[in-house]
């Protein structure tokens, strides 16, 4: 079987060759041998004999290993199956993928790109570093087979546990920027499957700013620091970004997501992940189904508030990466369920938009998400640079049974990611780094280049070949080879977009209308902040013109803040709502892994500290004792030890605050009073018992009386249950309008 796009113009000779199970490589080798040359009987044996060979790589495991003795494997593996550097078996190493036998070659041909990239870079270029991120190792376990839709073993074999490495990252900032900047977050997963590496390279937002990859350099230039002054860092609140956005209406939907609470997640562990693009699943019969991939966090989706995020950037710029590492070290392993949205090609007209448009999502009410497996992250990297920094992802790394759609943004990413890795690693050999090595055999003729430490042994470094030591045969689909979906392709070559990509505002309206009242307020406030930093009135006015086509209230309140007239627009309010888009409507209250500051001073009641700590621990949370100094604190009825202080910790680092009895003296401690005041402002749970309620009154005055999420009582044991429930709720938005300024 050859890798090609069905166009109906193959020759009878090609068809006969396919039927006989003899690839073009074998005909070339036979023609070149001539009289007296090495016999090619093995190469030309009947298809039935080839089919009888084991399809699994088990037989190959006994083969010798090439490369440096003692180096981590698999490096270059000898054997009889030709593979990519990701360990995926190659079905045709003679032809690039093209639109018809006489048509243009296609950008999505990752096997050609990998091979040519490697050849082009066998000499050493310089290296460029990458952006900020955090990573962890883990595993993926499938519980529901998708064999009806795909032949990928990672999505069909429920008896296999697949190792994974996940890297989370900010998009905008440099490696030294803060974790909590308002931004999209990268969510990239490397599956080390038995059939090769599959990289699911996505974000915590299901859509993107642009529809065509040719605009990606412009987008990134616009949101990066302005080149004349190199400011601002890790922020889109400046002229050049909104100049670009105001002239690019397709960005309206993504802008709603980034200015929502999704742009400032509480934790990597509390983010959704999305593959963004429409991919294909291809089953053993060659049938294709469109698919979108989702990661659903077991801890639900939670966020920071803007004031909190800004303060954390100064107090603890490593807040997210520290949170991830601490959770894994504590055994509170983060988990996500893998979900798929499946859509038959014949049904794409039912969704009301073009499924190839990366600025659109598939509403879950229209195309439900089916949960099929669970990912658990359970091991931190041993070295940040060798693992998290050097891990290399690529959207083109897929395995048999997973394929691409014609999404123009995805097609461009399939080109761009290899060039990005070349920039980062000064050459093509990043797949030999341990973190990037597939856990399946690698067998090809690529060689040399910067950082190459394992070449194929012997003198054969080309294909086709007939000399001993050159065994690396192509694999049909039945033998595990990657075969692209035979999608018919035709049409005039043009630089244009389909009219089906022209609705830029309906889903932006859907998103805003689906938010709860507090979530809408946060989007409005975020845009007031962002556009308030823009200094060019014409850019502000153009942005208001875009917002007017999303929601009338939204544009009215932002325009009022900017003291600019409200433009008219035509928002599609009939689009309705989707509860799946709202964090608040989909949240599952839990106190698991929540960190609560317990404020103490001399004379604190030890029983209260113990009781609240025990209740939080039982719910999966943790109490951190904050005192005037580290170590033992004078206490009533027992021993209390502070592990943090008012100097080294702030309320923004915690999910809630509790003040036990015996702490009336903290009324004169301005840091302790501010701790409570600020937590209340950020709508977090606040608890106080006994004389500790005096600290509450000092911080909040009469504002605390009856306020949501404020729990008081005579003792910690009496209020523990209610306080834990308040912590589990994450935020208590009903008191936002009356919050005290910190």
C-alpha positions as CSV (number, residue, x, y, z in Angstrom):
1,X,0.0,0.0,0.0
2,X,1.4,3.4,-0.9
3,X,0.8,6.7,0.8
4,X,-1.0,8.9,-1.6
5,X,-4.2,10.9,-2.2
6,X,-6.7,9.1,-4.3
7,X,-7.2,11.0,-7.5
8,X,-8.3,8.3,-10.0
9,X,-5.2,8.8,-12.2
10,X,-2.9,6.0,-11.1
11,X,-1.5,3.9,-14.0
12,X,-2.4,0.2,-14.6
13,X,1.3,-0.7,-13.8
14,X,1.1,1.1,-10.4
15,X,-2.2,-0.6,-9.6
16,X,-0.7,-4.0,-10.5
17,X,2.4,-3.3,-8.3
18,X,0.1,-2.5,-5.4
19,X,-1.9,-5.7,-6.0
20,X,1.2,-7.8,-6.0
21,X,2.5,-6.3,-2.8
22,X,5.7,-5.0,-4.4
23,X,6.5,-1.4,-3.8
24,X,8.2,1.0,-6.2
25,X,11.4,0.8,-4.1
26,X,11.7,-2.9,-5.0
27,X,11.2,-2.2,-8.7
28,X,13.9,0.4,-8.6
29,X,16.3,-1.9,-6.8
30,X,15.6,-4.8,-9.2
31,X,16.1,-2.6,-12.3
32,X,19.5,-1.3,-10.9
33,X,20.8,-4.7,-10.0
34,X,21.5,-6.1,-13.5
35,X,23.2,-9.4,-14.4
36,X,25.4,-10.8,-11.7
37,X,24.1,-8.3,-9.0
38,X,22.9,-9.3,-5.6
39,X,19.8,-11.3,-5.8
40,X,16.6,-9.5,-4.7
41,X,14.5,-12.6,-4.2
42,X,13.7,-11.5,-0.6
43,X,12.7,-8.1,-1.7
44,X,10.4,-9.4,-4.4
45,X,8.8,-12.2,-2.4
46,X,5.0,-12.5,-2.8
47,X,2.6,-10.3,-0.8
48,X,1.4,-13.4,1.1
49,X,4.8,-14.0,2.5
50,X,5.1,-10.4,3.6
51,X,1.7,-10.4,5.2
52,X,2.8,-13.5,7.3
53,X,5.5,-11.5,9.0
54,X,4.8,-10.3,12.6
55,X,3.2,-6.8,12.5
56,X,4.2,-6.0,16.1
57,X,7.8,-4.8,16.8
58,X,8.4,-7.7,19.2
59,X,10.5,-9.6,16.7
60,X,12.6,-6.5,16.1
61,X,13.5,-6.2,19.7
62,X,16.0,-9.0,19.4
63,X,17.9,-7.0,16.7
64,X,21.2,-5.4,17.4
65,X,21.3,-1.7,18.6
66,X,23.5,0.9,16.9
67,X,25.0,3.9,18.4
68,X,27.0,4.7,21.5
69,X,27.4,1.8,24.0
70,X,25.5,2.7,27.2
71,X,23.6,5.6,25.8
72,X,19.8,5.6,26.6
73,X,17.8,3.9,23.9
74,X,16.2,3.5,21.5
75,X,18.9,5.2,19.3
76,X,19.2,3.8,15.8
77,X,17.8,0.3,15.7
78,X,18.7,-2.2,13.0
79,X,15.9,-4.4,11.7
80,X,13.6,-4.9,8.8
81,X,11.1,-2.0,9.2
82,X,11.7,1.5,8.0
83,X,10.5,4.2,10.5
84,X,10.4,7.9,11.0
85,X,12.5,9.4,13.8
86,X,9.4,9.2,16.0
87,X,9.2,5.4,15.5
88,X,6.3,5.4,13.1
89,X,6.6,2.8,10.3
90,X,6.8,4.3,6.8
91,X,4.6,2.9,4.1
92,X,6.2,4.7,1.1
93,X,9.7,6.3,1.2
94,X,9.7,7.0,-2.6
95,X,7.0,9.7,-3.0
96,X,6.1,12.9,-1.3
97,X,2.4,13.4,-0.5
98,X,0.7,15.3,-3.4
99,X,-2.7,16.3,-4.7
100,X,-2.9,13.7,-7.5
101,X,0.0,12.0,-9.2
102,X,0.8,15.2,-11.2
103,X,-0.4,17.7,-8.6
104,X,1.5,19.9,-6.1
105,X,3.2,18.4,-3.0
106,X,1.4,19.0,0.2
107,X,2.6,21.0,3.2
108,X,1.3,18.4,5.6
109,X,3.7,15.7,4.6
110,X,5.5,15.3,7.9
111,X,7.5,12.3,6.8
112,X,9.0,14.2,3.9
113,X,9.6,17.3,6.0
114,X,11.4,15.3,8.7
115,X,13.6,13.5,6.1
116,X,14.5,16.7,4.2
117,X,14.9,18.8,7.3
118,X,17.4,16.3,8.6
119,X,19.4,16.3,5.4
120,X,19.4,20.0,5.1
121,X,20.8,20.4,8.6
122,X,23.5,17.8,8.7
123,X,25.8,20.7,9.4
124,X,25.7,22.6,12.6
125,X,23.7,25.9,13.0
126,X,23.6,27.9,16.2
127,X,21.0,27.3,19.0
128,X,18.1,29.5,20.2
129,X,16.4,29.0,23.6
130,X,12.7,28.5,24.1
131,X,10.0,30.1,26.3
132,X,8.8,29.6,29.9
133,X,7.1,26.4,31.0
134,X,6.7,23.6,33.5
135,X,6.4,19.9,32.9
136,X,5.7,16.5,34.4
137,X,5.8,12.8,33.6
138,X,2.8,10.5,33.9
139,X,0.7,8.0,32.1
140,X,-2.5,7.7,30.1
141,X,-5.0,4.8,30.5
142,X,-7.8,4.3,28.0
143,X,-11.0,2.9,29.4
144,X,-13.3,3.2,26.3
145,X,-12.0,1.9,23.0
146,X,-12.5,4.0,19.8
147,X,-11.8,1.0,17.5
148,X,-14.9,1.9,15.5
149,X,-13.3,5.2,14.5
150,X,-9.5,4.7,14.6
151,X,-6.8,2.0,14.4
152,X,-4.4,4.0,16.7
153,X,-3.6,1.5,19.5
154,X,-3.4,4.3,22.1
155,X,-7.1,5.0,21.4
156,X,-8.2,1.4,21.0
157,X,-6.3,-0.9,23.4
158,X,-7.8,-0.5,26.9
159,X,-5.2,-2.9,28.3
160,X,-2.2,-0.6,27.7
161,X,-0.8,2.2,29.9
162,X,0.9,4.8,27.7
163,X,3.7,6.9,29.2
164,X,3.3,10.7,28.7
165,X,5.2,13.9,29.3
166,X,3.2,17.1,29.6
167,X,4.5,20.7,29.3
168,X,2.4,23.7,30.3
169,X,3.5,27.1,29.3
170,X,2.6,30.8,28.9
171,X,2.5,32.0,25.3
172,X,3.6,35.6,25.4
173,X,6.3,36.0,28.0
174,X,10.0,35.3,28.0
175,X,11.5,32.4,30.0
176,X,12.0,34.8,32.9
177,X,8.5,36.2,33.0
178,X,5.8,35.5,35.7
179,X,3.5,32.5,35.6
180,X,0.3,34.5,36.3
181,X,0.2,36.9,33.4
182,X,-3.0,37.2,31.5
183,X,-2.4,34.9,28.6
184,X,-3.4,31.6,26.9
185,X,-1.6,28.6,28.4
186,X,0.1,25.9,26.4
187,X,-1.1,22.3,27.2
188,X,1.1,19.9,25.2
189,X,1.1,16.2,25.7
190,X,3.7,13.7,24.3
191,X,2.3,10.2,24.2
192,X,5.1,7.5,23.9
193,X,2.9,5.0,22.2
194,X,3.9,1.5,20.9
195,X,3.4,2.8,17.4
196,X,5.5,6.0,17.8
197,X,5.2,9.4,19.3
198,X,1.9,11.2,19.2
199,X,2.1,14.9,20.2
200,X,-1.2,16.6,21.1
201,X,-0.1,20.2,21.1
202,X,-2.8,22.5,22.3
203,X,-3.9,25.3,24.7
204,X,-6.2,25.8,27.6
205,X,-8.5,27.6,25.1
206,X,-10.3,25.7,22.3
207,X,-9.9,28.3,19.6
208,X,-7.2,30.6,18.3
209,X,-6.8,34.3,17.2
210,X,-6.3,33.6,13.5
211,X,-7.6,31.3,10.8
212,X,-4.5,31.0,8.6
213,X,-1.0,30.3,9.7
214,X,0.5,33.0,7.4
215,X,-0.7,35.5,10.0
216,X,1.0,33.8,12.9
217,X,4.3,35.9,12.6
218,X,2.2,39.1,12.6
219,X,0.1,38.0,15.6
220,X,3.2,37.1,17.6
221,X,5.1,40.3,16.6
222,X,2.0,42.3,17.7
223,X,1.7,40.8,21.2
224,X,5.4,40.6,22.0
225,X,7.1,43.7,23.6
226,X,7.2,46.6,21.1
227,X,10.6,46.4,19.4
228,X,11.7,50.0,19.8
229,X,11.5,49.9,23.7
230,X,11.2,46.1,24.4
231,X,8.1,46.7,26.7
232,X,5.7,45.5,28.0
233,X,6.8,42.0,29.0
234,X,4.2,39.2,29.0
235,X,1.3,41.6,28.4
236,X,-1.1,42.3,25.5
237,X,-2.2,45.6,27.1
238,X,-0.4,47.8,24.6
239,X,-0.8,49.6,21.2
240,X,0.6,47.1,18.8
241,X,-1.4,44.1,19.9
242,X,-4.8,45.9,19.8
243,X,-3.8,47.7,16.5
244,X,-3.5,44.2,15.0
245,X,-6.6,42.8,16.7
246,X,-8.7,45.8,15.7
247,X,-7.8,45.1,12.1
248,X,-8.3,41.3,12.4
249,X,-12.0,40.7,13.3
250,X,-11.5,36.9,13.2
251,X,-9.7,37.3,16.6
252,X,-12.9,38.4,18.4
253,X,-13.8,34.9,19.7
254,X,-10.3,34.2,21.1
255,X,-10.2,37.7,22.7
256,X,-13.3,36.8,24.7
257,X,-11.6,33.7,26.1
258,X,-8.3,35.5,27.0
259,X,-10.0,38.4,28.7
260,X,-12.2,36.0,30.6
261,X,-11.2,34.1,33.8
262,X,-9.6,31.4,31.5
263,X,-6.7,33.9,30.8
264,X,-5.6,33.7,34.5
265,X,-5.9,30.1,35.7
266,X,-5.6,29.2,39.4
267,X,-3.3,26.3,38.6
268,X,-2.1,24.2,35.7
269,X,-4.0,21.4,37.5
270,X,-7.2,23.3,37.1
271,X,-7.1,24.1,33.4
272,X,-8.9,22.4,30.6
273,X,-6.8,21.5,27.6
274,X,-7.9,21.5,23.9
275,X,-6.3,20.2,20.7
276,X,-7.9,23.3,19.0
277,X,-7.9,21.9,15.5
278,X,-10.2,19.5,13.7
279,X,-8.2,16.2,13.3
280,X,-9.2,13.0,11.7
281,X,-9.6,9.5,13.2
282,X,-9.1,6.8,10.5
283,X,-10.2,3.2,11.2
284,X,-8.8,-0.1,9.9
285,X,-11.2,0.1,6.9
286,X,-9.9,3.6,5.9
287,X,-13.0,5.4,7.0
288,X,-12.5,8.9,8.4
289,X,-14.3,10.7,11.3
290,X,-13.6,14.3,12.3
291,X,-12.5,14.7,15.9
292,X,-11.6,17.4,18.5
293,X,-9.6,16.5,21.6
294,X,-10.3,17.8,25.1
295,X,-8.6,17.4,28.5
296,X,-11.1,17.8,31.4
297,X,-9.4,18.4,34.8
298,X,-10.6,16.2,37.7
299,X,-10.2,19.3,40.0
300,X,-12.6,21.3,37.8
301,X,-11.7,24.6,36.0
302,X,-10.7,27.4,38.4
303,X,-9.1,30.8,38.0
304,X,-7.4,33.7,39.8
305,X,-8.9,37.2,40.0
306,X,-7.0,39.9,38.2
307,X,-5.8,41.9,41.2
308,X,-4.6,38.6,42.7
309,X,-2.8,37.5,39.5
310,X,-0.9,40.8,39.3
311,X,0.2,40.7,42.9
312,X,1.3,37.0,42.6
313,X,3.6,38.1,39.7
314,X,5.6,40.0,42.3
315,X,5.1,37.9,45.4
316,X,5.6,34.5,43.7
317,X,6.3,34.7,40.0
318,X,6.8,30.9,40.0
319,X,3.3,30.3,41.4
320,X,2.0,27.8,38.8
321,X,5.2,25.8,38.4
322,X,5.6,25.6,42.1
323,X,2.0,24.5,42.6
324,X,2.4,21.7,40.0
325,X,5.7,20.4,41.5
326,X,4.4,20.6,45.1
327,X,1.2,18.7,44.3
328,X,3.1,15.9,42.7
329,X,5.6,15.7,45.5
330,X,2.8,15.5,48.0
331,X,1.2,12.6,46.1
332,X,-1.8,14.7,45.0
333,X,-1.4,13.6,41.4
334,X,-3.2,15.9,38.9
335,X,-5.6,14.0,36.6
336,X,-7.5,14.9,33.4
337,X,-10.0,12.9,31.5
338,X,-9.4,12.7,27.7
339,X,-12.6,13.6,25.8
340,X,-13.4,13.4,22.1
341,X,-16.0,15.2,20.0
342,X,-16.7,13.0,17.0
343,X,-18.4,14.3,13.8
344,X,-19.0,12.3,10.7
345,X,-18.0,14.2,7.5
346,X,-21.6,13.9,6.2
347,X,-22.8,15.7,9.3
348,X,-20.5,18.8,9.2
349,X,-23.3,20.9,7.6
350,X,-25.4,20.4,10.7
351,X,-23.2,22.5,13.0
352,X,-23.7,25.8,11.2
353,X,-20.1,26.8,10.7
354,X,-17.0,25.5,9.0
355,X,-15.3,22.8,11.1
356,X,-11.9,23.7,9.5
357,X,-12.0,27.2,11.1
358,X,-9.7,27.3,14.1
359,X,-11.6,30.3,15.5
360,X,-14.7,28.2,16.1
361,X,-15.5,25.6,18.7
362,X,-18.0,22.7,18.5
363,X,-20.6,23.5,21.2
364,X,-20.9,20.5,23.5
365,X,-24.7,20.7,23.4
366,X,-24.4,20.0,19.6
367,X,-21.5,17.6,19.6
368,X,-21.1,16.0,23.0
369,X,-17.7,15.3,24.6
370,X,-17.2,11.6,25.2
371,X,-14.7,10.7,27.9
372,X,-12.5,7.8,26.9
373,X,-9.5,7.7,29.2
374,X,-7.6,9.3,32.1
375,X,-4.1,10.9,32.3
376,X,-2.3,11.1,35.6
377,X,0.9,13.2,36.2
378,X,2.9,11.5,38.9
379,X,6.6,12.3,38.5
380,X,8.4,15.6,38.4
381,X,11.4,16.1,36.1
382,X,14.8,15.3,37.6
383,X,16.4,18.2,35.7
384,X,14.4,21.1,34.2
385,X,16.7,21.7,31.3
386,X,17.1,18.2,30.0
387,X,13.4,17.4,30.3
388,X,11.1,20.4,30.4
389,X,13.3,22.8,28.3
390,X,14.5,20.2,25.8
391,X,11.2,18.5,25.2
392,X,10.2,19.1,21.5
393,X,6.6,18.9,20.4
394,X,5.2,18.9,16.8
395,X,1.6,18.8,15.6
396,X,2.8,16.6,12.8
397,X,3.8,13.8,15.1
398,X,0.8,11.5,14.8
399,X,0.5,7.7,14.7
400,X,-1.4,5.4,12.3
401,X,-5.1,6.1,12.8
402,X,-4.8,9.8,13.6
403,X,-4.5,12.2,10.7
404,X,-5.0,15.8,9.7
405,X,-7.8,17.9,8.3
406,X,-7.4,20.8,5.8
407,X,-7.6,23.4,8.6
408,X,-5.2,26.1,7.2
409,X,-3.9,26.9,10.7
410,X,-3.1,23.3,11.4
411,X,-1.4,22.8,8.0
412,X,0.8,25.8,8.7
413,X,1.7,24.5,12.2
414,X,2.7,21.2,10.7
415,X,5.4,23.2,8.7
416,X,6.3,25.6,11.5
417,X,7.0,23.3,14.4
418,X,10.0,21.5,12.8
419,X,11.6,24.8,11.9
420,X,11.0,25.9,15.6
421,X,12.8,22.9,16.9
422,X,15.7,23.5,14.5
423,X,16.0,27.0,15.9
424,X,16.0,25.7,19.5
425,X,18.4,22.7,19.0
426,X,20.7,24.0,16.3
427,X,20.0,20.9,14.2
428,X,17.6,18.0,13.5
429,X,18.7,15.6,16.2
430,X,16.3,16.6,19.0
431,X,14.6,13.2,18.6
432,X,17.8,11.6,20.0
433,X,17.5,13.5,23.3
434,X,16.1,11.1,26.0
435,X,12.9,13.2,26.6
436,X,12.0,13.1,22.9
437,X,12.9,9.5,22.1
438,X,10.0,7.3,21.1
439,X,9.5,4.1,23.1
440,X,9.1,2.2,19.8
441,X,11.9,1.1,17.4
442,X,13.6,3.7,15.2
443,X,15.1,2.5,11.9
444,X,16.1,4.8,9.0
445,X,19.2,6.2,7.2
446,X,19.4,9.7,8.6
447,X,22.8,10.6,10.0
448,X,25.2,13.2,11.4
449,X,24.4,16.8,12.3
450,X,25.0,18.7,15.6
451,X,24.5,16.6,18.7
452,X,24.2,13.4,16.8
453,X,25.5,10.6,19.1
454,X,24.1,7.5,17.5
455,X,24.4,6.7,13.8
456,X,23.4,3.5,12.0
457,X,26.3,1.1,12.0
458,X,27.9,-0.1,8.7
459,X,28.2,1.6,5.3
460,X,24.6,1.8,4.3
461,X,23.1,5.3,4.7
462,X,20.8,5.5,1.7
463,X,17.6,4.0,0.4
464,X,16.9,2.0,-1.7
465,X,19.8,-0.3,-1.2
466,X,20.7,-4.0,-1.8
467,X,23.9,-4.4,0.2
468,X,24.0,-6.3,3.5
469,X,23.2,-4.1,6.5
470,X,20.6,-2.0,4.8
471,X,17.5,-3.8,5.9
472,X,14.6,-1.3,6.4
473,X,11.5,-2.2,4.6
474,X,8.4,-0.2,4.1
475,X,5.2,-1.3,6.0
476,X,1.7,-1.5,4.6
477,X,-1.2,-0.3,6.7
478,X,-1.8,-3.9,7.7
479,X,1.8,-4.1,8.9
480,X,1.5,-0.9,11.0
481,X,2.6,1.6,8.4
482,X,1.3,5.2,8.5
483,X,-0.9,5.7,5.5
484,X,-2.5,9.1,5.0
485,X,-6.3,9.3,4.6
486,X,-7.2,9.1,0.9
487,X,-9.0,12.4,0.8
488,X,-9.9,13.6,-2.7
489,X,-8.3,17.0,-3.5
490,X,-9.0,19.3,-6.3
491,X,-9.4,22.9,-7.2
492,X,-7.6,25.9,-8.6
493,X,-4.5,27.0,-6.6
494,X,-5.5,30.4,-5.0
495,X,-4.7,32.7,-2.1
496,X,-8.1,33.1,-0.7
497,X,-10.4,31.9,2.1
498,X,-13.7,30.2,1.9
499,X,-16.8,32.3,2.5
500,X,-17.6,29.8,5.3
501,X,-14.8,31.4,7.4
502,X,-16.5,34.8,7.3
503,X,-18.6,34.8,10.5
504,X,-16.2,36.3,13.1
505,X,-18.6,37.3,15.9
506,X,-21.4,34.8,16.5
507,X,-19.3,32.5,18.7
508,X,-17.8,35.4,20.5
509,X,-21.4,36.4,21.3
510,X,-22.2,32.9,22.3
511,X,-19.3,32.9,24.7
512,X,-20.2,36.2,26.4
513,X,-23.9,35.3,26.6
514,X,-23.0,32.0,28.2
515,X,-21.1,33.6,31.2
516,X,-22.6,34.1,34.6
517,X,-22.9,37.7,35.8
518,X,-19.5,37.8,37.7
519,X,-17.8,36.2,34.6
520,X,-19.2,38.9,32.4
521,X,-18.0,41.6,34.8
522,X,-14.5,40.1,34.6
523,X,-14.4,40.3,30.8
524,X,-15.7,43.9,30.9
525,X,-13.1,44.8,33.5
526,X,-10.3,43.0,31.6
527,X,-11.1,44.9,28.4
528,X,-11.3,48.2,30.3
529,X,-7.8,47.5,31.7
530,X,-6.4,46.3,28.4
531,X,-7.8,49.1,26.2
532,X,-7.1,51.6,28.9
533,X,-3.4,50.9,28.3
534,X,-3.8,51.6,24.6
535,X,-2.6,55.2,23.8
536,X,-3.9,55.5,20.3
537,X,-7.6,56.7,20.1
538,X,-8.1,55.3,16.6
539,X,-7.2,51.8,17.8
540,X,-9.5,52.1,20.8
541,X,-12.3,53.2,18.5
542,X,-11.8,50.3,16.1
543,X,-11.8,47.9,19.0
544,X,-15.1,49.3,20.2
545,X,-16.4,48.7,16.7
546,X,-15.5,45.0,17.1
547,X,-17.0,44.8,20.6
548,X,-20.3,46.3,19.3
549,X,-20.8,43.2,17.1
550,X,-20.3,40.9,20.1
551,X,-22.6,42.4,22.8
552,X,-24.2,45.8,23.4
553,X,-23.7,45.9,27.2
554,X,-20.0,44.9,26.7
555,X,-19.3,47.7,24.3
556,X,-21.3,50.3,26.3
557,X,-19.4,49.7,29.5
558,X,-16.0,49.6,27.9
559,X,-16.7,52.7,25.8
560,X,-18.0,54.5,29.0
561,X,-14.7,53.7,30.8
562,X,-12.7,55.1,27.9
563,X,-15.0,58.2,27.5
564,X,-15.6,57.3,23.9
565,X,-18.9,57.2,22.0
566,X,-20.6,53.8,21.7
567,X,-20.6,52.6,18.1
568,X,-23.5,50.7,16.7
569,X,-23.3,47.0,15.9
570,X,-25.3,43.9,15.0
571,X,-24.6,41.2,17.6
572,X,-26.1,37.8,16.9
573,X,-28.0,37.5,20.2
574,X,-30.1,34.7,18.8
575,X,-27.0,32.4,19.0
576,X,-28.1,31.5,22.5
577,X,-25.9,30.1,25.3
578,X,-23.8,27.1,26.1
579,X,-23.4,26.2,29.8
580,X,-20.3,24.2,29.0
581,X,-18.4,27.5,28.3
582,X,-18.9,28.8,31.8
583,X,-16.5,27.8,34.5
584,X,-19.1,28.6,37.2
585,X,-21.8,26.5,35.6
586,X,-19.5,23.5,35.1
587,X,-17.6,23.6,38.4
588,X,-17.6,20.7,40.7
589,X,-17.0,22.0,44.2
590,X,-14.1,20.3,46.0
591,X,-11.5,21.4,48.6
592,X,-9.0,18.9,47.2
593,X,-5.5,20.3,47.1
594,X,-6.7,23.7,48.4
595,X,-4.2,25.6,50.5
596,X,-5.5,27.5,53.5
597,X,-3.5,30.1,55.6
598,X,-4.1,29.7,59.3
599,X,-3.1,32.9,61.0
600,X,-1.6,32.6,64.4
601,X,0.1,34.7,67.1
602,X,1.2,34.1,70.7
603,X,-1.7,32.7,72.8
604,X,-3.4,31.0,69.9
605,X,-5.8,28.1,70.8
606,X,-4.0,24.9,69.7
607,X,-7.2,22.9,69.6
608,X,-8.6,25.3,66.9
609,X,-5.5,25.0,64.8
610,X,-5.6,21.2,65.1
611,X,-9.3,20.9,64.3
612,X,-9.2,23.0,61.2
613,X,-6.1,21.2,59.9
614,X,-7.7,17.8,60.4
615,X,-10.9,18.9,58.6
616,X,-9.0,20.2,55.6
617,X,-6.8,17.2,55.4
618,X,-9.9,14.9,55.4
619,X,-11.2,16.9,52.5
620,X,-7.9,16.6,50.6
621,X,-6.8,20.2,51.4
622,X,-3.9,21.5,53.5
623,X,-3.5,24.0,56.3
624,X,-0.4,26.2,56.4
625,X,0.3,27.9,59.7
626,X,1.4,31.5,59.2
627,X,3.0,33.2,62.3
628,X,5.2,36.1,63.3
629,X,8.2,33.8,63.0
630,X,9.1,30.3,61.8
631,X,8.9,27.6,64.5
632,X,7.0,27.1,67.7
633,X,4.5,29.7,68.7
634,X,3.3,30.1,72.3
635,X,-0.1,28.4,72.3
636,X,-2.9,27.6,74.7
637,X,-3.5,23.9,75.3
638,X,-0.8,22.4,73.1
639,X,1.9,23.1,70.5
640,X,1.6,25.1,67.3
641,X,4.4,25.4,64.8
642,X,4.5,28.1,62.1
643,X,6.0,27.1,58.7
644,X,5.4,30.5,57.1
645,X,5.5,34.1,58.2
646,X,3.7,37.3,57.5
647,X,6.9,38.6,55.9
648,X,7.4,35.6,53.5
649,X,3.8,34.8,52.6
650,X,0.7,36.8,51.4
651,X,-3.0,36.0,51.0
652,X,-2.7,35.7,47.2
653,X,-0.7,32.5,47.7
654,X,-3.6,30.8,49.4
655,X,-7.1,29.7,48.6
656,X,-8.7,30.8,51.9
657,X,-7.8,32.2,55.3
658,X,-8.7,31.0,58.8
659,X,-8.2,32.8,62.1
660,X,-8.3,30.6,65.2
661,X,-9.2,31.6,68.7
662,X,-6.7,33.2,71.1
663,X,-5.4,35.6,68.4
664,X,-7.0,38.9,69.4
665,X,-3.5,40.3,69.6
666,X,-3.3,40.1,65.8
667,X,-5.5,43.2,65.6
668,X,-2.4,45.3,66.1
669,X,-0.5,43.3,63.4
670,X,-1.1,45.2,60.2
671,X,0.1,42.3,58.0
672,X,-2.4,39.9,59.6
673,X,-5.2,42.3,59.2
674,X,-4.3,43.0,55.6
675,X,-4.1,39.2,55.0
676,X,-7.8,38.9,55.9
677,X,-8.9,42.1,54.2
678,X,-7.2,41.1,50.9
679,X,-8.6,37.5,50.9
680,X,-12.1,38.9,51.4
681,X,-11.6,41.4,48.5
682,X,-10.7,38.4,46.3
683,X,-13.9,36.7,47.2
684,X,-12.2,33.8,49.0
685,X,-13.5,31.9,52.0
686,X,-12.6,33.6,55.3
687,X,-13.1,31.9,58.7
688,X,-12.6,33.1,62.3
689,X,-13.6,31.6,65.7
690,X,-13.4,32.8,69.3
691,X,-11.4,35.9,69.8
692,X,-10.1,35.5,66.3
693,X,-13.3,37.2,65.1
694,X,-11.8,40.5,66.4
695,X,-9.3,40.3,63.6
696,X,-12.1,39.8,61.1
697,X,-13.9,43.0,62.5
698,X,-10.6,45.0,62.3
699,X,-10.1,44.0,58.7
700,X,-13.7,44.2,57.4
701,X,-15.8,46.2,59.8
702,X,-19.4,45.5,59.3
703,X,-18.8,44.0,55.8
704,X,-18.4,40.6,57.2
705,X,-21.8,40.3,58.8
706,X,-23.7,37.6,56.8
707,X,-21.4,37.9,53.8
708,X,-21.2,34.8,51.6
709,X,-18.1,32.6,52.3
710,X,-17.5,34.2,55.7
711,X,-17.7,31.5,58.5
712,X,-17.6,32.4,62.2
713,X,-18.3,30.5,65.4
714,X,-17.2,29.6,68.9
715,X,-14.6,27.0,67.9
716,X,-13.0,25.5,64.8
717,X,-14.5,22.1,65.5
718,X,-18.0,23.7,65.4
719,X,-17.5,25.5,62.1
720,X,-15.1,23.1,60.3
721,X,-17.7,21.5,58.0
722,X,-19.1,24.9,56.9
723,X,-15.7,26.3,56.4
724,X,-14.5,23.4,54.3
725,X,-17.6,23.8,52.1
726,X,-16.8,27.5,51.7
727,X,-13.3,26.7,50.6
728,X,-14.6,24.1,48.1
729,X,-16.7,26.8,46.4
730,X,-13.5,28.6,45.4
731,X,-15.0,32.1,45.2
732,X,-18.0,33.8,46.6
733,X,-18.9,36.3,43.8
734,X,-22.1,37.6,45.4
735,X,-20.0,39.9,47.7
736,X,-17.8,41.3,44.8
737,X,-19.7,44.6,44.6
738,X,-19.2,45.3,48.3
739,X,-15.6,44.3,48.5
740,X,-13.2,46.5,50.5
741,X,-10.2,47.8,48.6
742,X,-6.9,46.3,49.8
